[in-house]
Amino acid sequence: MSGVPFPGAATRGWRRRLAMPAGIGIAPSTLLAILVAVAGYRLAARISELGLWHDGTAQRAGRAILSAAGQSDPTALLTSYPPLPYMLLVIGEMLGRPLGLDPVALVDAALLGGLAARYGGSLAERGASTGIVMLLVLLLALHPLSITAITRGPQGLLMLWGSWVLGRSMMDTRTVTGINETIALSLALPMLAMTGAQGAAIAVGAIPFLIFAVPRDLAERHYLGTYLVLLFPLVLSGLSLFALFVIILHTPLTVIIGDVYHAVRSGTPPGWAIVTLAPIATAGVAVIAVLLSTMRTAPRALRESVAAGLASLMLASVLVVATGIARHPGELLVPALGFAAGVSTRWPVEKLGQAGLSILVGALVAAPVILGTDAKANGLVMQLMAERTGAVSPDRAVGRYLVGHRGVMIDALAHPAVVAERGSAADLLTDRSPVFGVSVLAHRVFTPAVAVRAHRPGESDDAISRSMPKLFEQGPPGYRLVFDRDGWRVWARTERSKIP
């Protein structure tokens, strides 16, 4: 059996060879991508069982269940932000639930496996050996930041995808200057913007540096035209979303309500020291964009485009930390990992071994910091090791209780995490049910049971609590309390009582 030499073995004292069967091409990396997808599904399913999703993932999953079941207002789908994770979850709900698969885990597995396949294919196209391809794909899939991305659900993995496309296309646009590369760069910006508030910050942060990602003569002769071409998809998608919100919701301010608005309102802006350290941490995880693509040995155009992409991420990191959008280093640094992976696909083949070593060292250094500051990722590791479940949130608790119960009235649109934990909207009486509307208008309960949440200062009540303010404390006449935990109560009609 012949062996393929480990790229870079002749440089910097490397003397070993990685023995791999000669003649093996893309097939092993494809198999590895499938294994990564399967492992990603198992991990994401376990995260779902433990309730370790980041804030917002359970709410989006619940809204996807309601949309797939036809129990959600169509405007909720059209005016949802971020739209990409929500749309993928709706598709995952429609495909995964009939097969008995967890929809969120299914979407996560597809995104992670797809990224592994695309990353491995890009490396193989460059002529990398099978051993190097498998090594780098595994480093990407097993990186602590990839675990953090999985705990954030589809939004985190889409962020990883978008930053990977941004890093690769920024270099290709400068060095290849083909129409496909320009299209990829122009589409990477709206893709990031539609994944969430942090992605929108990256898209905004990239605008000042886009001019450095195109050939110099083109930038000098057609400065405005270059920006018009690169920003057209981003501007068009933003204006389309804005117009849709105005038409449907009759208020332009809805555009900023959601992730950005709530993050700024509820987040505590950190001190200037933390804001200053944010770009340094971003550059460190990206390994200074993989050493600015080998410094002197790389063409000047490649180094400048990599520096432009790295500067975009650093500016975006300042924005998300200063506004409170990113609450811990894990959320902040996920795009840096995707960008570093994108850069590595354009490294000289003989230097890929060095790139793998750099990413490995970065992963080992980042692991204790990221897992120590990210409560979700740290909780996942600890609980997987201890084989125990985590603390059950109030919404998860009432959702578990409602499994198998029928005829329960609940404002599901206001509490989608309850629906996500229940796993189905079937037999729930939501605002799409006529009896729900009659009960709210009459200020009386006409359903076999009702689930109501206590008032929480600083939060608006749902339609049931607003219609019947004393329902949580007193319950409807002829009903008995069957569930009471952490600010949630479920009242059920007694057997002897008649319909009020």
MOVEN-V626765 format. One record per residue. N is the residue number from 1. RES is the residue in one small letter. PSI is psi as a letter, one per 20 degrees, with the letter a starting at -180 (NA if undefined). Layout:
N;RES;PSI, N;RES;PSI
This chain:
1;m;p, 2;s;r, 3;g;q, 4;v;p, 5;p;q, 6;f;o, 7;p;p, 8;g;j, 9;a;h, 10;a;i, 11;t;q, 12;r;k, 13;g;j, 14;w;p, 15;r;i, 16;r;r, 17;r;p, 18;l;o, 19;a;o, 20;m;q, 21;p;p, 22;a;q, 23;g;i, 24;i;p, 25;g;d, 26;i;i, 27;a;g, 28;p;h, 29;s;h, 30;t;g, 31;l;g, 32;l;h, 33;a;h, 34;i;g, 35;l;h, 36;v;g, 37;a;g, 38;v;g, 39;a;h, 40;g;h, 41;y;g, 42;r;g, 43;l;g, 44;a;h, 45;a;h, 46;r;h, 47;i;g, 48;s;g, 49;e;h, 50;l;i, 51;g;k, 52;l;k, 53;w;q, 54;h;r, 55;d;p, 56;g;h, 57;t;g, 58;a;h, 59;q;g, 60;r;h, 61;a;h, 62;g;g, 63;r;h, 64;a;h, 65;i;g, 66;l;g, 67;s;g, 68;a;h, 69;a;i, 70;g;j, 71;q;k, 72;s;q, 73;d;p, 74;p;h, 75;t;h, 76;a;h, 77;l;g, 78;l;h, 79;t;j, 80;s;q, 81;y;p, 82;p;p, 83;p;h, 84;l;g, 85;p;h, 86;y;g, 87;m;g, 88;l;h, 89;l;h, 90;v;g, 91;i;g, 92;g;h, 93;e;g, 94;m;h, 95;l;g, 96;g;h, 97;r;g, 98;p;h, 99;l;j, 100;g;k, 101;l;q, 102;d;p, 103;p;g, 104;v;g, 105;a;h, 106;l;g, 107;v;g, 108;d;g, 109;a;g, 110;a;g, 111;l;g, 112;l;g, 113;g;h, 114;g;h, 115;l;g, 116;a;g, 117;a;g, 118;r;h, 119;y;g, 120;g;h, 121;g;h, 122;s;g, 123;l;h, 124;a;h, 125;e;h, 126;r;i, 127;g;j, 128;a;q, 129;s;r, 130;t;h, 131;g;g, 132;i;h, 133;v;g, 134;m;h, 135;l;g, 136;l;h, 137;v;g, 138;l;h, 139;l;h, 140;l;g, 141;a;h, 142;l;j, 143;h;q, 144;p;h, 145;l;h, 146;s;h, 147;i;g, 148;t;g, 149;a;h, 150;i;h, 151;t;i, 152;r;i, 153;g;b, 154;p;h, 155;q;g, 156;g;g, 157;l;h, 158;l;h, 159;m;g, 160;l;g, 161;w;g, 162;g;g, 163;s;h, 164;w;g, 165;v;h, 166;l;g, 167;g;g, 168;r;g, 169;s;h, 170;m;h, 171;m;h, 172;d;h, 173;t;h, 174;r;h, 175;t;h, 176;v;h, 177;t;k, 178;g;r, 179;i;h, 180;n;h, 181;e;g, 182;t;h, 183;i;g, 184;a;g, 185;l;g, 186;s;h, 187;l;h, 188;a;h, 189;l;g, 190;p;h, 191;m;g, 192;l;g, 193;a;h, 194;m;j, 195;t;i, 196;g;a, 197;a;h, 198;q;g, 199;g;h, 200;a;h, 201;a;h, 202;i;g, 203;a;g, 204;v;g, 205;g;h, 206;a;h, 207;i;g, 208;p;i, 209;f;j, 210;l;h, 211;i;h, 212;f;i, 213;a;j, 214;v;r, 215;p;q, 216;r;g, 217;d;h, 218;l;g, 219;a;h, 220;e;h, 221;r;h, 222;h;m, 223;y;g, 224;l;h, 225;g;h, 226;t;g, 227;y;h, 228;l;g, 229;v;g, 230;l;h, 231;l;i, 232;f;g, 233;p;h, 234;l;g, 235;v;g, 236;l;g, 237;s;h, 238;g;g, 239;l;h, 240;s;g, 241;l;g, 242;f;g, 243;a;h, 244;l;g, 245;f;h, 246;v;g, 247;i;g, 248;i;g, 249;l;i, 250;h;k, 251;t;o, 252;p;h, 253;l;i, 254;t;h, 255;v;g, 256;i;i, 257;i;q, 258;g;c, 259;d;g, 260;v;g, 261;y;g, 262;h;h, 263;a;g, 264;v;h, 265;r;g, 266;s;i, 267;g;q, 268;t;o, 269;p;p, 270;p;r, 271;g;r, 272;w;h, 273;a;g, 274;i;h, 275;v;h, 276;t;h, 277;l;i, 278;a;g, 279;p;h, 280;i;g, 281;a;h, 282;t;g, 283;a;h, 284;g;g, 285;v;h, 286;a;j, 287;v;l, 288;i;l, 289;a;l, 290;v;l, 291;l;k, 292;l;l, 293;s;m, 294;t;j, 295;m;d, 296;r;h, 297;t;i, 298;a;q, 299;p;q, 300;r;h, 301;a;h, 302;l;g, 303;r;h, 304;e;h, 305;s;h, 306;v;g, 307;a;h, 308;a;g, 309;g;g, 310;l;g, 311;a;h, 312;s;g, 313;l;h, 314;m;g, 315;l;g, 316;a;h, 317;s;h, 318;v;g, 319;l;g, 320;v;h, 321;v;g, 322;a;h, 323;t;i, 324;g;j, 325;i;g, 326;a;p, 327;r;i, 328;h;r, 329;p;h, 330;g;g, 331;e;h, 332;l;h, 333;l;i, 334;v;g, 335;p;h, 336;a;h, 337;l;g, 338;g;h, 339;f;g, 340;a;h, 341;a;h, 342;g;h, 343;v;g, 344;s;h, 345;t;i, 346;r;j, 347;w;q, 348;p;p, 349;v;h, 350;e;i, 351;k;j, 352;l;h, 353;g;h, 354;q;h, 355;a;g, 356;g;g, 357;l;g, 358;s;g, 359;i;h, 360;l;g, 361;v;g, 362;g;h, 363;a;g, 364;l;h, 365;v;h, 366;a;h, 367;a;g, 368;p;h, 369;v;g, 370;i;g, 371;l;h, 372;g;h, 373;t;i, 374;d;o, 375;a;h, 376;k;g, 377;a;g, 378;n;g, 379;g;h, 380;l;g, 381;v;g, 382;m;g, 383;q;h, 384;l;h, 385;m;h, 386;a;i, 387;e;l, 388;r;r, 389;t;q, 390;g;a, 391;a;p, 392;v;p, 393;s;r, 394;p;g, 395;d;h, 396;r;h, 397;a;g, 398;v;h, 399;g;g, 400;r;h, 401;y;h, 402;l;i, 403;v;p, 404;g;i, 405;h;q, 406;r;q, 407;g;k, 408;v;p, 409;m;p, 410;i;q, 411;d;n, 412;a;h, 413;l;h, 414;a;h, 415;h;m, 416;p;h, 417;a;h, 418;v;g, 419;v;h, 420;a;g, 421;e;h, 422;r;h, 423;g;i, 424;s;q, 425;a;j, 426;a;p, 427;d;j, 428;l;q, 429;l;n, 430;t;a, 431;d;i, 432;r;i, 433;s;p, 434;p;h, 435;v;h, 436;f;g, 437;g;h, 438;v;g, 439;s;g, 440;v;g, 441;l;h, 442;a;i, 443;h;k, 444;r;q, 445;v;p, 446;f;j, 447;t;r, 448;p;h, 449;a;r, 450;v;p, 451;a;p, 452;v;q, 453;r;q, 454;a;q, 455;h;p, 456;r;p, 457;p;p, 458;g;i, 459;e;q, 460;s;q, 461;d;r, 462;d;a, 463;a;h, 464;i;g, 465;s;h, 466;r;h, 467;s;h, 468;m;n, 469;p;h, 470;k;j, 471;l;h, 472;f;g, 473;e;g, 474;q;h, 475;g;r, 476;p;q, 477;p;p, 478;g;j, 479;y;q, 480;r;q, 481;l;p, 482;v;i, 483;f;p, 484;d;o, 485;r;p, 486;d;l, 487;g;j, 488;w;p, 489;r;q, 490;v;p, 491;w;p, 492;a;q, 493;r;p, 494;t;q, 495;e;h, 496;r;i, 497;s;q, 498;k;r, 499;i;p, 500;p;NA
